[in-house]
Amino acid sequence: MAWSADGSRILFSSSSGNFWETSLARPGDAQKLPFGYDAQDIAVSPSAHRLVYVQGVTNTNIWRLDLQASPPTADKLVLSSRQQIAPSISPNGSKIAFQSDRTGPNEVWVCDADGSNPIQLSSFGIKVTGTPRWSPDGRWVAFDSRAGGEANIYLVDPLGGVPRKLEIDIHGLACRVGRTTDGGSISTMMRMPPASRYGKCRLAVATPCNSPRHTLPIRSNHPTASRCISFVTRDYGA
């Protein structure tokens, strides 16, 4: 954030990395500036003819590891100049759902198992959308988003279409989504208002017909076990 030289305007960067300018006389009419994507830490010279800022880019890609090779070999699978994370492989192994900001905001995407033919499944245009998970029958992809200002779970056809919000009364506390093994319900991890530094977690379970089934408290550090099928690497640049 920085003041203009005459003190009448303030320049600032948003969480998306864009630069904005607002007048003190009309603070509600902020204007996005036509430069400065991935920008932060702006400074304006006293003469008002120059400004400087920091531009940083994070590149995160999804890799595939061949465990049958000797030694095991890894290669990039889903990549772009931006970030792609949270991979989820379809039950039949033919598709991969993932989260990416390759078009600017975070959205949910799906591609073929070899990383080709990416299709955008969501278009909310906000920063917090992602964590896709396949249904066991492969008919749906569930994901979470804060579209509208409150965290909710959505279902979308992996072939495309309009995402459908599940009407679960969680008051903006949802943070991660998963499915039970039989495909009959969707589980959501919620973080309750913390009474201590670590807070408490609660698991909410809802049926696909949108009616909550039950909630139960769980330990936030419960052990998990899984087999690795993909991973991400992150490169930072400035």
URJO-V115862 format. One record per backbone hydrogen bond with DSSP energy under -1.0 kcal/mol. CO is the residue of the C=O (numbers start at 1). NH is the residue of the N-H. If there is no record, write none. Layout:
co->CO nh->NH
co->CO nh->NH
This chain:
co->2 nh->11
co->4 nh->7
co->8 nh->24
co->9 nh->4
co->10 nh->22
co->11 nh->2
co->12 nh->20
co->14 nh->17
co->17 nh->39
co->18 nh->14
co->19 nh->33
co->20 nh->12
co->21 nh->31
co->22 nh->10
co->26 nh->29
co->31 nh->21
co->36 nh->39
co->38 nh->56
co->40 nh->54
co->43 nh->52
co->45 nh->48
co->50 nh->45
co->52 nh->43
co->54 nh->40
co->57 nh->237
co->59 nh->235
co->60 nh->84
co->61 nh->233
co->62 nh->77
co->62 nh->78
co->63 nh->231
co->64 nh->75
co->73 nh->66
co->75 nh->64
co->78 nh->62
co->82 nh->60
co->83 nh->101
co->85 nh->99
co->88 nh->97
co->90 nh->93
co->94 nh->113
co->95 nh->90
co->96 nh->111
co->97 nh->88
co->98 nh->109
co->99 nh->85
co->100 nh->107
co->101 nh->104
co->107 nh->100
co->108 nh->121
co->108 nh->122
co->109 nh->98
co->110 nh->119
co->111 nh->96
co->112 nh->115
co->116 nh->112
co->119 nh->110
co->127 nh->129
co->128 nh->146
co->130 nh->144
co->133 nh->142
co->135 nh->138
co->140 nh->135
co->141 nh->156
co->142 nh->133
co->143 nh->154
co->144 nh->130
co->145 nh->152
co->146 nh->149
co->152 nh->145
co->153 nh->166
co->154 nh->143
co->155 nh->164
co->156 nh->141
co->157 nh->160
co->164 nh->155
co->166 nh->168
co->168 nh->170
co->170 nh->173
co->173 nh->191
co->176 nh->189
co->178 nh->187
co->180 nh->183
co->185 nh->180
co->186 nh->206
co->187 nh->178
co->188 nh->204
co->189 nh->175
co->189 nh->176
co->190 nh->202
co->200 nh->192
co->201 nh->218
co->202 nh->190
co->203 nh->216
co->204 nh->188
co->205 nh->213
co->205 nh->214
co->206 nh->186
co->207 nh->210
co->211 nh->207
co->214 nh->205
co->216 nh->203
co->219 nh->222
co->231 nh->63
co->233 nh->61
co->235 nh->59
co->237 nh->57
